[in-house]
Amino acid sequence: MSSAEIADNRWEVAATKPPVTSPGGIAQIILMSLFALIFVWIMVGAVQGLIMPESEGLAGEYKNLNATETPAEAPAE
């Protein structure tokens, strides 16, 4: 092998190694991890929405809200 081929092979080997020790490489890893966590969070929420029983949520709580009475002043039933 000629010295040009050896130098070319060294460059190819170095180019295939991911830059995990540089700040840019670490930032990429963190960014992709964040993206994966957000994706998992969305998927878990979707599965919970399919499995959990239906509720009124915040709209139902707002509908039952009475500005003149607080829970401590509510009459006993």
C-alpha positions in Angstrom: 0.0 0.0 0.0 1.2 3.5 -0.7 1.4 6.2 1.9 -1.5 8.0 0.3 -3.7 4.9 0.7 -2.7 4.5 4.3 -3.4 8.2 5.1 -6.8 7.9 3.4 -7.6 4.8 5.5 -6.7 6.6 8.7 -8.9 9.5 7.7 -11.8 7.1 7.0 -11.4 5.4 10.4 -11.3 8.8 12.2 -14.3 10.0 10.3 -16.4 7.0 11.3 -15.9 7.6 15.0 -18.8 9.7 16.5 -17.6 12.9 18.3 -19.0 12.0 21.7 -16.3 13.9 23.6 -16.7 17.2 22.0 -19.3 19.8 23.2 -21.2 19.5 20.0 -21.4 15.8 20.3 -22.6 16.0 23.9 -25.2 18.6 22.9 -26.5 16.3 20.1 -26.8 13.4 22.6 -28.7 15.6 25.1 -31.0 17.0 22.3 -31.8 13.5 21.0 -32.4 12.2 24.5 -34.8 15.1 25.1 -36.6 14.4 21.8 -37.0 10.7 22.8 -38.3 11.6 26.2 -40.9 14.0 24.8 -42.0 11.3 22.3 -42.3 8.7 25.1 -44.3 11.2 27.2 -46.7 11.8 24.3 -47.1 8.1 23.7 -47.7 7.4 27.4 -50.4 10.1 27.5 -52.0 8.7 24.4 -52.1 5.2 26.0 -53.5 6.7 29.2 -56.2 8.5 27.2 -57.2 5.2 25.6 -57.2 3.1 28.8 -58.4 5.5 31.5 -62.1 6.1 32.1 -63.6 9.3 30.6 -63.8 12.2 33.0 -65.0 15.8 32.7 -61.5 17.1 33.6 -60.9 20.8 34.2 -64.1 21.8 32.3 -66.2 19.9 34.8 -64.4 21.5 37.7 -64.9 25.0 36.2 -68.6 24.3 35.6 -69.1 23.5 39.3 -67.1 26.5 40.5 -69.1 29.0 42.5 -67.4 32.3 43.1 -69.5 33.3 46.1 -68.9 30.1 48.1 -65.6 28.7 49.2 -65.4 25.0 50.1 -65.1 25.9 53.8 -68.3 27.9 53.7 -70.3 25.4 51.7 -73.4 24.2 53.5 -73.4 20.6 54.8 -75.6 18.2 53.0 
